[in-house]
């Protein structure tokens, strides 16, 4: 619509226009919220909002008293003629050549007044003022500007000026260069989102498989003159009619999700963040059959309301990802053909496949329909054919159309089973092959039990991927242990992997370790049953099948023992060694455990967890070899090594004796030799310098942790009932996170405690931090003031959306002398300190603390003793108070 065609209208005031716009927008938002059935109705609502905005802008333009030679052009997403509820309204003020805005105050004021009134009306305006030459120059210099101008509409002003803009932009546009730039831009955007559409809080616009991937297709097609709509692309042979229907259906669903996100948030919000997922799901109607715990009940199992919607989103994003690959390859081929380039030569691989410029090409569009065995052969050739780096558009399309062939009979076919096992057992290409099989839906259709994990959310606060993506991430991590180029990442794992003869056994265990997640019951046991069935069906030897089953059934055991039990206790090591059975199983379980923890979230793995696992591996290996020395021999060996270390620091002869005479066997069992020497060096010096009339000495020393992460802090002082609580209180106030605590009481009643602490500012300021701890912590301990009030921080969005049910367990150890206190809850600032305060009130002595933080969930284990713990009433009071503390976290 131009100024010549605008109907005469009264000159409404800005307040009147604002009221008209607000009411009209409110009506459209209600209509969006009321959409039922097919999501395709969303397009009419988005167009209606664009038309409403057009009318307001045109009214303001008429009243702006700008020259008749100026034009108002809608660009960007608004230029498409569809406007999301809180998206920017992008416009271009196209001015004639030589218009002196800066030199003409009246004209400049008129432009600023127009833009200001747009804001006053309530439009989220994004504006630029350029002449024709500037538009062309900016478009040539910046592909983002070029893309924005590619989608434009004339709102008001002379059509001739707009027509000149379109023509000159078309002349300056190089379709091949534009395609390359948008493809690179898309790859960079995908990398920003870790190349997966399956993040637990995806961005429905920018993430892989989101709306932006669909828009890129239309942009490059329009730039190449190949069509502006999905139907036009289908008519030109770039998409099949089925693909066009799929594209339109998924575009509508993603558009409706994005529009409703805007409506719910009352602002521009494109992320499906946790606290939006449930109300969004309810807006889609996922609220029938809600049970008492708030879960959406299906015929097969109970699921969360949000999970039902998110699975629908993930399947749509997956389809968009597949179709984007197919059409991008087709458009590239059409561009290359239009440029007059030579056709890409086809190199025969076998009668069914060609190598087409590094892409695997089917010999016929109907290959899979005629020879279903070729479906899995595709991925075997992808792994084994030198120079092949992907699948061609023709192959991807053929796989997309062959999905229905992969039925129960296909899965039972002996040839297909043999091919799948070959894929699993290949020395190279495992990660890429299985990811590609998942992206093309082949993995879930052949391995039917895997299909249940696709898009399956995990509500445990530390997995950041859906189950299928976590499984493939763990598979990738295992594979990297066997690749020399990655040996610097985890050298010990790489050394173990170098001596492992059958990597495919670990790949199979990785593939099945979480395959039963979300089905109810123990997923480890269910997964072990599934992998046993898989092994029988695929003819895997019994010894190999037993090992894989063991790994799947026990894949959580090693991390649990390392992070929750006392590794200095020979009985703990002996029991784990008996459970593992032999060195081969131990090595495999260690490699799978490291890969699994690393595959949950970048935040979960740290060097301290790595050290605990490696210590457990080494202790168990020694036990399996029959080389476990008796405690006396181990203590003497550590003492000798510590004395050698002390000699290097010029420690006076026998200076250690005063301290060591007060230490029992358990101290030397729990601490490595270098730690013993560090303690001895500083405490002995302080004891030697202590005045004769002093009753005790407080020693606090800090150093960079030997495991390469955080600080290690030594505390030596007179023992107090609330000492652990005071130490935790200081670290809480100072902003440190406690990773581990070893608590020991000397024979003369002093506390000798060692803490592993971490802070985000450590790397740059560790010298200042060590000095701060050594100065401030003694002051916090040598005071009679009451314990400080715990810090209170806001709960994270994830904790609010998926709260952990608090749990407290108190059980005696095997000897009945000490007690094991296990605590599980959502994490929050100051939680450990709150727990320590309760223990102090009940005069509980702490001997060991294992602090395990899994994302936003904590699972802490404390080895405690106390005179009243054998009294049932005291146990009940302690656990009830701890539950009160944990429930305050909800």
Beta strands, then each sheet from edge to edge (+ up, - down):
strand 1: 71-74
strand 2: 89-95
strand 3: 125-131
strand 4: 153-156
strand 5: 295-297
strand 6: 302-304
strand 7: 346-350
strand 8: 353-356
strand 9: 359-362
strand 10: 390-391
strand 11: 699-704
strand 12: 711-718
strand 13: 737-745
strand 14: 750-758
strand 15: 807-812
strand 16: 819-826
strand 17: 845-850
strand 18: 853-854
strand 19: 857-865
sheet 1: 3+ 2+ 1- 4+
sheet 2: 5+ 6-
sheet 3: 7+ 8- 9+ 10+
sheet 4: 11+ 12- 14+ 13- 17+ 19- 16+ 15-
sheet 5: 11+ 12- 14+ 13- 17+ 19- 18+
end
